[in-house]
C-alpha cells in the first residue's frame, strides 16, 4: 500500500514532500529515540513518532524510510518541514496517539495484502 493511500484513508495532514508519497509502505516502526530508530527501522517503513525536530528527517533519509508521521496533533518545527522538503521525505501529522495509528496502519497494510483478521 502506498503512503499517499494510507494518508488519505487515515486523514493524515501533509506537512512536507507530499509529492514523494508514492512509495510502497513495507511496514512501520514506532519510536522516539533516534538511535533506536537508526538501529531497527528498515527501508520502506513508515516511522511513527512524537518527535518534531529536524533530526527525524535526517534519520528517515538515512534509513530510506517511506515517510514520517508525527502523532498527537503535534506539529513539526519549521526547520523540520524545510529539511523534509529539501531531501524529499514525506512528513505527515495525525491527531491519533501512536498506538492507535500503528494499529490502523497495520490493518490497512494487511488488508491490502489480502490478510483478514476478523
C-alpha positions as CSV (number, residue, x, y, z in Angstrom):
1,X,0.0,0.0,0.0
2,X,1.3,3.4,-0.9
3,X,1.9,6.1,1.7
4,X,-0.5,8.5,0.0
5,X,-3.2,5.9,0.2
6,X,-2.6,5.5,3.9
7,X,-2.6,9.2,4.4
8,X,-6.0,9.6,2.6
9,X,-7.6,6.6,4.5
10,X,-6.5,7.9,7.9
11,X,-6.9,11.6,7.2
12,X,-3.3,12.4,7.8
13,X,-2.3,16.0,7.2
14,X,0.7,16.6,4.8
15,X,3.3,19.0,6.0
16,X,6.1,18.3,3.5
17,X,7.2,16.4,0.4
18,X,3.7,15.1,-0.3
19,X,4.7,14.6,-3.9
20,X,7.1,11.9,-2.8
21,X,4.3,9.8,-1.0
22,X,4.0,7.3,-3.9
23,X,6.3,4.9,-2.1
24,X,5.1,1.5,-1.1
25,X,5.0,1.1,2.7
26,X,6.6,-2.2,3.7
27,X,5.7,-1.9,7.4
28,X,6.2,0.6,10.2
29,X,8.3,1.5,13.1
30,X,7.1,3.3,16.3
31,X,9.7,5.1,18.4
32,X,11.0,8.4,19.7
33,X,14.6,7.5,20.4
34,X,16.7,8.4,17.3
35,X,19.3,5.8,18.0
36,X,16.7,3.1,18.3
37,X,15.1,4.0,15.0
38,X,18.5,4.1,13.3
39,X,19.3,0.6,14.6
40,X,15.9,-1.0,14.0
41,X,13.8,0.7,11.4
42,X,14.0,-0.8,7.9
43,X,13.9,0.7,4.4
44,X,10.4,1.4,3.1
45,X,8.8,1.5,6.6
46,X,6.8,4.5,7.8
47,X,8.1,6.0,11.1
48,X,5.5,7.0,13.7
49,X,6.9,9.4,16.3
50,X,6.1,12.2,18.7
51,X,9.4,14.0,17.9
52,X,9.1,17.2,15.9
53,X,12.7,18.4,15.4
54,X,14.6,18.2,12.1
55,X,16.8,15.3,13.2
56,X,13.9,13.0,12.5
57,X,14.2,13.9,8.8
58,X,17.9,13.1,8.8
59,X,17.2,9.7,10.3
60,X,14.4,9.0,7.9
61,X,16.6,10.0,5.0
62,X,19.5,7.9,6.2
63,X,17.3,4.8,6.7
64,X,15.4,5.4,3.4
65,X,12.0,5.3,5.2
66,X,8.8,5.8,3.2
67,X,7.9,8.8,5.4
68,X,7.4,10.1,8.9
69,X,4.1,10.6,10.8
70,X,4.0,12.8,13.9
71,X,1.3,11.9,16.3
72,X,-0.9,13.5,19.0
73,X,-1.7,16.6,16.9
74,X,1.9,17.8,17.3
75,X,3.3,20.0,14.6
76,X,6.8,19.8,13.2
77,X,9.2,22.7,13.7
78,X,9.7,25.0,10.7
79,X,13.2,23.7,10.0
80,X,11.9,20.2,10.1
81,X,9.4,21.0,7.3
82,X,12.2,22.7,5.3
83,X,14.5,19.8,5.7
84,X,11.8,17.3,4.7
85,X,11.1,19.2,1.5
86,X,14.8,19.6,0.8
87,X,15.6,15.9,1.0
88,X,12.1,14.6,-0.2
89,X,10.9,12.8,3.0
90,X,7.1,12.8,3.2
91,X,6.0,14.3,6.5
92,X,2.5,14.0,7.9
93,X,0.7,14.7,11.2
94,X,-2.1,12.8,12.9
95,X,-4.4,13.5,15.7
96,X,-4.2,9.9,16.8
97,X,-1.9,8.5,19.5
98,X,0.9,6.3,18.2
99,X,-0.6,3.0,19.4
100,X,-3.9,3.6,17.6
101,X,-2.3,4.9,14.5
102,X,0.1,2.0,14.3
103,X,-2.8,-0.5,14.6
104,X,-4.8,1.2,11.9
105,X,-1.8,1.3,9.5
106,X,-1.1,-2.4,10.3
107,X,-4.7,-3.3,9.4
108,X,-4.6,-1.3,6.2
109,X,-1.4,-2.9,5.0
110,X,-2.7,-6.4,5.9
111,X,-6.0,-5.9,4.1
112,X,-4.0,-4.7,1.0
113,X,-2.1,-8.0,1.1
114,X,-5.4,-9.9,1.4
115,X,-4.9,-10.8,5.1
116,X,-8.1,-10.8,7.2
117,X,-8.3,-10.8,10.9
118,X,-12.0,-10.7,11.9
